[in-house]
């Protein structure tokens, strides 16, 4: 007899779609509706059943992987882990409900990304620098197109983590995902195209300062530039929240 898949319903607010997908799939796995080593539905199937984007599906799978509930195999998809764990620490967009929580994430980023920038300045290769440069160009293009440039901003920070030569920096950044970009969760004051463009132009100037220090191989300058960027992000976030009140 063919096994019937768990019931699916379209995802709705107020919870973020990623958080809902994580909770539903995680609940199905813990309840035994998906067995150890069983393959989860494909990206396309999950997108159709939950009526969500590919980005939501990928972020949800990354969160489930970080929890130890699933494993991924290149070219084969996501599978339930042999010994699914409980519910450890994770961060998804829906967790970030207050300025304190956002600022805590930014503080966590300071502890990791400042050192990552310094390490990248000593370990980066020409290919890695080209990757960072392409990300910066794509951010410029996204801003010109009126986008918030969240995904490619994240890719730039991920490229720096990759350039450290320590795979755990990249894995940690992938675990955080795009929630580490403040404008992912708070866009107050950014409805005005001019204000948004000015905001993103300043962010991009800070990105280029980090890149310049990494490119010339100056670890201390890279650390200073990364710290300046993240501290400025905290202040911009405070301003956005204050102006929205």
C-alpha positions in Angstrom: 0.0 0.0 0.0 1.3 3.4 -0.9 1.9 5.6 2.2 -0.2 8.8 2.3 2.0 11.9 2.9 1.3 14.1 5.9 -1.4 16.6 5.4 -0.3 20.0 4.2 -2.0 23.4 4.4 -0.9 26.7 2.9 1.2 28.9 5.3 -0.2 32.1 6.5 0.8 35.0 8.8 1.4 36.2 11.5 4.2 33.7 11.9 6.9 34.0 9.3 6.5 31.4 6.5 10.0 30.0 7.2 9.1 29.5 10.9 5.8 27.8 10.1 7.5 25.5 7.6 10.2 24.6 10.2 7.6 23.9 12.8 5.3 21.8 10.6 8.1 19.7 9.0 9.9 19.4 12.4 6.7 18.3 14.0 6.0 15.7 11.4 9.5 14.3 11.8 9.3 14.2 15.6 5.9 12.6 15.5 7.2 9.8 13.2 5.2 10.8 10.2 8.6 10.9 8.4 10.9 8.0 9.3 14.7 8.0 9.8 16.5 8.1 6.4 13.2 8.9 4.6 13.4 11.4 1.9 11.5 14.7 2.3 9.4 16.1 -0.5 11.4 18.0 -3.2 11.7 21.7 -3.1 9.1 22.0 -5.9 6.7 19.8 -4.0 7.1 21.8 -0.8 6.7 25.1 -2.6 3.5 23.9 -4.2 2.0 22.3 -1.1 2.8 25.1 1.3 2.5 27.9 -1.3 5.9 29.4 -0.5 9.0 30.5 -2.3 12.1 28.5 -2.9 14.0 30.8 -0.5 11.5 29.9 2.3 11.9 26.2 1.6 15.7 26.4 1.6 15.9 28.5 4.8 13.5 26.0 6.5 15.6 23.0 5.4 18.8 24.8 6.6 17.1 25.3 10.0 16.0 21.7 10.3 19.5 20.6 9.3 21.0 22.8 12.0 18.7 21.2 14.5 19.9 17.7 13.5 16.5 16.7 12.2 17.5 16.3 8.5 20.6 15.8 6.4 21.1 16.8 2.8 22.8 14.9 0.0 24.1 16.7 -3.1 21.8 16.1 -5.9 19.4 13.9 -3.9 17.6 16.3 -1.6 16.9 16.3 2.1 16.4 13.2 4.3 15.4 12.6 7.9 18.4 12.1 10.1 19.0 8.6 11.4 18.6 9.8 14.9 16.6 13.0 14.9 17.4 15.2 17.9 15.2 17.3 20.0 14.8 21.1 19.6 18.1 22.9 20.1 19.0 26.5 19.6 18.1 28.1 16.3 17.3 31.6 15.0 14.5 32.2 12.5 13.0 35.5 11.4 9.9 34.9 13.6 12.1 34.8 16.7 13.1 38.4 16.2 10.2 40.3 17.8 11.9 43.1 19.6 14.7 45.5 19.3 16.5 43.7 22.1 16.5 40.4 20.1 17.7 42.1 16.9 20.5 43.9 18.8 21.5 40.6 20.5 21.9 39.0 17.0 24.0 41.9 15.9 26.1 41.6 19.0 26.6 37.9 18.2 27.6 38.9 14.6 30.2 41.3 16.1 31.8 38.5 18.0 32.1 36.4 14.9 32.4 38.6 11.8 35.0 41.0 13.1 37.4 38.1 13.5 36.3 36.5 10.2 37.2 39.7 8.4 40.7 39.7 9.9 41.2 36.0 9.0 39.9 36.6 5.5 42.5 39.3 5.0 45.3 36.8 5.6 43.8 33.7 4.0 41.8 35.0 1.0 42.7 33.9 -2.5 42.2 35.7 -5.8 39.1 33.6 -6.5 37.6 34.5 -3.2 38.3 38.2 -3.8 36.6 37.9 -7.2 33.6 36.3 -5.4 33.3 39.2 -3.0 33.7 41.8 -5.7 30.9 40.1 -7.7 28.7 40.3 -4.7 29.3 44.0 -4.3 28.5 44.6 -8.0 25.3 42.6 -7.6 24.3 44.7 -4.5 24.8 47.8 -6.7 22.6 46.4 -9.4 19.9 45.3 -6.9 19.9 48.8 -5.3 19.5 50.4 -8.7 16.6 48.1 -9.4 14.9 49.3 -6.2 15.5 46.0 -4.3 16.3 45.7 -0.6 19.3 43.5 -1.7 18.9 41.2 1.3 20.0 38.0 -0.4 23.1 39.3 -2.1 24.1 41.3 1.1 24.0 37.9 2.9 26.0 36.4 0.1 28.7 39.0 0.6 29.1 38.3 4.3 29.0 34.6 3.5 31.9 35.1 1.0 34.0 36.7 3.7 33.3 33.8 6.1 34.3 31.4 3.3 37.5 33.3 2.8 38.7 32.7 6.3 39.7 29.2 5.3 37.9 27.9 8.4 34.7 26.0 7.3 33.0 26.6 10.6 32.7 30.3 10.0 30.8 29.7 6.8 28.7 27.0 8.4 27.8 29.3 11.3 26.8 32.1 8.8 24.6 29.6 6.9 23.0 28.6 10.1 22.0 32.2 10.8 20.9 32.7 7.3 19.4 36.0 6.0 18.0 36.9 9.5 21.4 38.4 10.2 20.5 41.3 7.8 18.5 43.7 10.0 16.3 45.0 7.2 15.1 41.4 6.7 12.9 41.9 9.8 12.4 45.6 10.1 11.8 47.8 7.1 10.3 50.8 8.9 11.3 54.1 7.2 12.4 52.3 4.1 9.2 52.8 2.0 10.5 56.0 0.6 12.7 55.1 -2.4 15.1 57.9 -1.7 15.5 57.1 2.0 16.0 53.4 1.0 18.6 54.3 -1.6 20.5 56.5 0.9 20.4 53.8 3.5 21.7 51.1 1.2 24.4 53.4 -0.3 25.9 53.9 3.2 25.7 50.1 3.9 27.5 49.5 0.5 30.2 52.0 1.4 30.9 50.1 4.6 31.0 46.8 2.6 33.5 48.3 0.2 35.7 49.4 3.1 35.8 45.8 4.5 36.5 44.5 1.0 39.3 47.0 0.4 41.1 46.0 3.7 40.7 42.3 2.9 42.0 42.8 -0.7 45.2 44.5 0.5 45.8 41.9 3.2 45.5 44.2 6.2 43.8 42.1 9.0 43.6 44.9 11.5 42.0 47.3 9.0 39.6 44.6 8.0 38.6 44.0 11.6 38.1 47.8 12.1 36.0 48.1 9.0 33.8 45.1 10.0 33.3 46.4 13.5 32.4 49.9 12.1 29.9 48.3 9.7 28.2 46.2 12.4 28.1 49.0 15.0 26.6 51.3 12.3 24.0 48.6 11.6 23.0 48.6 15.2 22.6 52.3 15.2 20.6 52.3 12.0 18.4 49.7 13.4 17.8 51.7 16.6 17.0 54.7 14.4 14.5 52.8 12.2 12.7 51.5 15.3 12.6 54.9 17.0 11.3 56.6 13.8 8.6 54.0 13.5 7.2 54.6 17.0 
